[in-house]
Amino acid sequence: MQLVVARIGRAHGIKGEVTVEVRTDEPELRLGPGAVLATDPASAGPLTIAAGRVHSGRLLLRFDGVDDRTAAEALRNTLLIAEVDPDELPEDEGEYYDHQLIDLDVVTEDGMEVGRITEISHLPSQDLFIVERPDGTEVMIPFVQEIVTEIDLEEQRAVVSPPPGLIDDRAEIASSREPAEGSAREPAQDSAQDSAGEAS
């Protein structure tokens, strides 16, 4: 199975290094020196990683045969793709590969349908589930233990316990509106705002 593990960003310096947007929880394994990666577009690769280092919180990579800034810049926005055994599991218990989570049904602990995971967004602070709702809209759910209480791969579902305002349409509407002039904000709306603020 092929998995996107990074996207190449801008060139760094004049010796062929590039910044990369990491899309794997195991960059040491997938993006280490010697790794051979397919690319999208395919014409840009395959690429072999010659060296890597962290600079100002960003991962920098250098590839065999990419020796100057012009060649590095030509790779910008190229996706790096690793070949992964579909039955392979991460080393740490409680961790999952993106392909295991994509298409899982998301439900609350009381059984309410939220939607389906369509994408995993890897941010520096945390990962987010991008969930498509039945009506076609999207909601972002932080992949943290306090909110995602269970991942059941056999049942193909993720169980969530969202704080008020995270997936509640009425709370979202209330928090995005200012009260009309001369009117008082309802306590329930204040509560939803406060809770949503604490969760962010």
Salt bridges, closest charged atoms under 4 A:
GLU17 OE2 - ARG53 NE 2.79
GLU21 OE1 - ARG7 NH2 2.96
GLU21 OE2 - ARG23 NE 2.96
ASP25 OD1 - HIS122 ND1 3.80
GLU26 OE1 - ARG30 NH2 3.74
GLU73 OE2 - ARG76 NH1 3.04
GLU88 OE2 - ARG30 NH2 2.99
ASP98 OD2 - HIS122 NE2 2.85
ASP103 OD1 - ARG116 NH1 2.46
ASP127 OD1 - HIS122 ND1 2.97
GLU132 OE1 - ARG116 NH2 3.68
ASP168 OD1 - ARG170 NE 3.76
ASP169 OD1 - ARG133 NH1 2.45
GLU172 OE2 - ARG133 NH2 3.78
GLU178 OE1 - ARG185 NH2 3.97
ASP190 OD1 - ARG185 NE 3.14
